[in-house]
């Protein structure tokens, strides 16, 4: 597509006739290395998005602290989230994060949420989702967060939204894409 910037997006494929098969992969390179790393990306139907009053839940979400990410510590993970409005109508999505913070003797459960407004056909990516929802000040005090629950609910608008998570290993850069 001759795109040379860090733009991101999606492709809508509408067949004229007949049978077809679609596959895709997202990947990146490392400067000075001929190898690539990335993940397969599933093909999703435009009508698979959630609508007003519907919820999509993702469990087992991890989000490492900034120091862990910058240290490239293997087997620690950060999670990004993607939202795509697929119906050509505006939509507002509330993301609610549930997690336990602290060690077993002084652990506390917390709930936080943030709203995302999407224009028709908009693609939005929120990197390091705990930081996005909690804000950098609070997030920086919590350390590595594991086994969180992340719920998305359409709270306004007539659009539909497809949601995915991309969890990256901070040491290797390997990723897992989920559409639950």
C-alpha positions as CSV (number, residue, x, y, z in Angstrom):
1,X,0.0,0.0,0.0
2,X,3.1,2.2,-0.1
3,X,2.6,3.3,3.5
4,X,5.9,4.4,5.1
5,X,4.6,5.8,8.4
6,X,3.5,3.9,11.5
7,X,-0.1,4.2,10.5
8,X,-2.4,1.2,11.3
9,X,-5.7,0.2,9.8
10,X,-7.8,-2.6,8.5
11,X,-9.1,-3.9,5.1
12,X,-12.7,-4.7,4.2
13,X,-12.9,-7.4,1.6
14,X,-16.1,-7.7,-0.4
15,X,-16.1,-10.6,-2.9
16,X,-17.9,-10.1,-6.2
17,X,-18.7,-13.8,-6.4
18,X,-17.5,-17.3,-5.8
19,X,-15.5,-18.9,-2.9
20,X,-12.5,-17.4,-1.3
21,X,-10.0,-17.8,1.5
22,X,-8.3,-14.9,3.4
23,X,-5.3,-15.0,5.6
24,X,-3.2,-12.2,7.1
25,X,-0.2,-11.6,9.3
26,X,1.1,-8.6,11.1
27,X,4.9,-8.4,11.6
28,X,7.8,-6.2,12.3
29,X,11.6,-6.3,11.8
30,X,14.5,-5.5,14.1
31,X,17.1,-3.1,12.9
32,X,20.2,-5.1,11.8
33,X,18.4,-8.5,11.8
34,X,16.9,-10.2,8.7
35,X,14.3,-12.0,10.8
36,X,10.8,-10.8,11.5
37,X,8.4,-11.5,14.3
38,X,4.6,-11.1,14.5
39,X,1.4,-13.0,14.7
40,X,-1.4,-14.3,12.5
41,X,-4.5,-12.2,12.4
42,X,-7.9,-13.9,12.0
43,X,-10.4,-12.8,9.4
44,X,-13.5,-11.5,11.1
45,X,-17.0,-10.9,9.8
46,X,-18.1,-7.2,9.8
47,X,-21.2,-8.3,11.8
48,X,-19.1,-9.9,14.6
49,X,-18.9,-6.6,16.5
50,X,-20.7,-5.9,19.7
51,X,-23.6,-3.3,19.8
52,X,-25.3,-1.1,22.3
53,X,-25.8,-3.0,25.6
54,X,-23.5,-5.9,24.6
55,X,-20.3,-6.9,26.4
56,X,-17.1,-8.7,25.4
57,X,-14.9,-10.1,28.2
58,X,-11.2,-10.9,28.1
59,X,-9.6,-12.8,31.0
60,X,-6.0,-13.5,31.9
61,X,-4.8,-10.1,30.8
62,X,-1.2,-9.1,31.9
63,X,0.4,-5.7,31.9
64,X,4.0,-5.3,33.0
65,X,5.3,-2.1,34.6
66,X,7.3,0.3,32.5
67,X,10.6,-0.8,34.1
68,X,9.8,-4.4,33.2
69,X,9.0,-3.5,29.6
70,X,12.1,-1.4,29.2
71,X,14.2,-4.1,30.8
72,X,13.0,-6.6,28.2
73,X,12.4,-9.2,30.8
74,X,11.3,-12.5,29.2
75,X,8.1,-14.2,30.2
76,X,6.5,-10.8,31.3
77,X,3.8,-9.3,29.1
78,X,2.2,-6.1,28.1
79,X,-1.2,-5.9,26.5
80,X,-2.5,-3.6,23.8
81,X,-6.1,-3.3,22.7
82,X,-7.6,-2.6,19.3
83,X,-11.1,-1.3,18.6
84,X,-12.6,-1.1,15.1
85,X,-16.1,0.4,14.4
86,X,-17.5,-1.8,11.6
87,X,-21.0,-0.6,11.0
88,X,-20.3,2.9,9.7
89,X,-21.9,4.6,12.8
90,X,-20.4,6.3,15.8
91,X,-20.1,4.2,19.0
92,X,-18.9,4.7,22.6
93,X,-17.2,1.8,24.3
94,X,-16.5,1.5,28.1
95,X,-13.4,-0.6,29.0
96,X,-13.5,-1.8,32.6
97,X,-10.4,-3.3,34.2
98,X,-10.6,-5.6,37.2
99,X,-7.4,-6.6,39.0
100,X,-5.7,-7.4,42.3
101,X,-2.8,-5.4,43.4
102,X,-0.1,-6.1,46.0
103,X,1.1,-9.3,47.6
104,X,-1.1,-11.8,49.4
105,X,-0.9,-10.2,52.8
106,X,-1.9,-6.8,51.6
107,X,-3.7,-7.4,48.3
108,X,-6.6,-5.2,47.2
109,X,-9.0,-5.6,44.4
110,X,-9.6,-2.6,42.1
111,X,-11.9,-1.6,39.3
112,X,-11.3,1.2,36.9
113,X,-12.8,2.2,33.5
114,X,-12.3,4.5,30.6
115,X,-14.6,5.4,27.6
116,X,-13.5,5.3,24.0
117,X,-15.5,7.2,21.4
118,X,-15.1,5.9,17.8
119,X,-16.2,7.6,14.7
120,X,-17.7,5.6,11.8
121,X,-15.1,3.0,10.5
122,X,-12.4,4.2,13.0
123,X,-9.6,2.0,14.1
124,X,-8.2,2.8,17.6
125,X,-5.3,1.1,19.3
126,X,-4.6,1.6,23.0
127,X,-1.1,0.5,24.0
128,X,-0.4,-0.8,27.5
129,X,-4.1,-0.9,28.4
130,X,-3.7,-0.7,32.2
131,X,-1.8,2.6,31.7
132,X,-4.5,3.9,29.3
133,X,-7.3,3.1,31.8
134,X,-5.6,3.9,35.1
135,X,-3.4,6.9,33.9
136,X,0.4,6.9,34.1
137,X,0.5,8.3,37.7
138,X,-1.5,5.5,39.3
139,X,-0.3,2.8,36.9
140,X,3.4,3.5,37.9
141,X,2.7,2.6,41.5
142,X,1.3,-0.8,40.9
143,X,4.1,-2.9,39.4
144,X,3.5,-5.8,37.1
145,X,-0.2,-6.7,36.9
146,X,-1.3,-10.3,36.1
147,X,-4.5,-12.2,35.5
148,X,-6.7,-9.1,35.0
149,X,-10.2,-9.1,33.6
150,X,-11.0,-6.6,30.9
151,X,-14.7,-6.0,29.9
152,X,-15.8,-3.9,26.9
153,X,-19.4,-2.7,26.7
154,X,-21.0,-0.5,24.1
155,X,-22.7,2.2,26.1
156,X,-23.8,4.7,23.4
157,X,-24.2,5.0,19.6
158,X,-25.7,2.9,16.9
159,X,-22.4,1.4,15.6
160,X,-20.7,-2.0,16.2
161,X,-17.2,-2.6,17.4
162,X,-14.8,-5.5,16.9
163,X,-12.3,-5.7,19.8
164,X,-9.0,-7.6,20.0
165,X,-6.1,-7.8,22.4
166,X,-2.4,-8.2,21.4
167,X,-0.3,-9.4,24.3
168,X,3.5,-9.1,23.8
169,X,6.4,-10.9,25.5
170,X,8.7,-8.1,26.7
171,X,11.8,-10.3,26.2
172,X,11.2,-11.8,22.8
173,X,8.6,-9.5,21.2
174,X,6.4,-12.6,20.4
175,X,2.7,-11.8,20.4
176,X,-0.6,-13.4,20.8
177,X,-3.7,-11.9,19.2
178,X,-7.1,-12.6,20.8
179,X,-10.6,-11.8,19.6
180,X,-12.4,-13.9,22.3
